[in-house]
């Protein structure tokens, strides 16, 4: 995943430190949970779970099947703390044995009856960088890459969904209203991401699904076994054919051209407090 990490290094929210042998650095980058120590002792991680550690926010990404979910679970930046609480009453989250390659997370589970987390006790999770499941790799490729449109493949890139129309002949009349009402629509901050080998649908802050995509030409693409037809309304605006029962609708998409990859977009929205997703 070197390409992903290089992209993160260049991003404001996801800048990475230079790798060293120190074990007391703040973790920065993308890390996969490798082991969990809790109710059943130390076991292989039971979740396909990742921590995205930045200077501004820590995000968690979980993969289940072909779906992924992104959450602001920790509500804090992960900085090195050492492995000991201040006193017996201190239940603050601890980060230690940490650098750009790995870190250990120790947190207090106050609940009871969880299959993995201990009752009213410490839980320890160990994370490593450059480790991904197949779906996790595809998810991060889509979220961190920002492909530009190519002459032979103009569909590449991120597209926001403006809305749906029954008939394309009505688009000139309904488009101004779509743009005006975008922030209050059900599609606000919902995106299609076409990367070279992966299609991702990001539905608000909470996640999306990952599928393989094949480009047939600028007017069609194949998603799984379904061929989707595309009509170009402008250089950066398209309509994708949607077959629903016996009728055809059109989903209107507009290319995102601000240069941000999707992961940086999500991180910046959380940091700014603009979580209207």
Beta strands, then each sheet from edge to edge (+ up, - down):
strand 1: 29-38
strand 2: 41-44
strand 3: 48-53
strand 4: 58-64
strand 5: 67-71
strand 6: 94-96
strand 7: 102-109
strand 8: 121-129
strand 9: 157-165
strand 10: 190-194
strand 11: 198-203
strand 12: 208-217
strand 13: 220-223
strand 14: 226-234
strand 15: 237-244
strand 16: 247-255
sheet 1: 2+ 1- 3+ 4- 5+ 12- 11+ 10- 9+ 16- 15+ 14- 13+
sheet 2: 2+ 1- 8+ 7- 6+
end
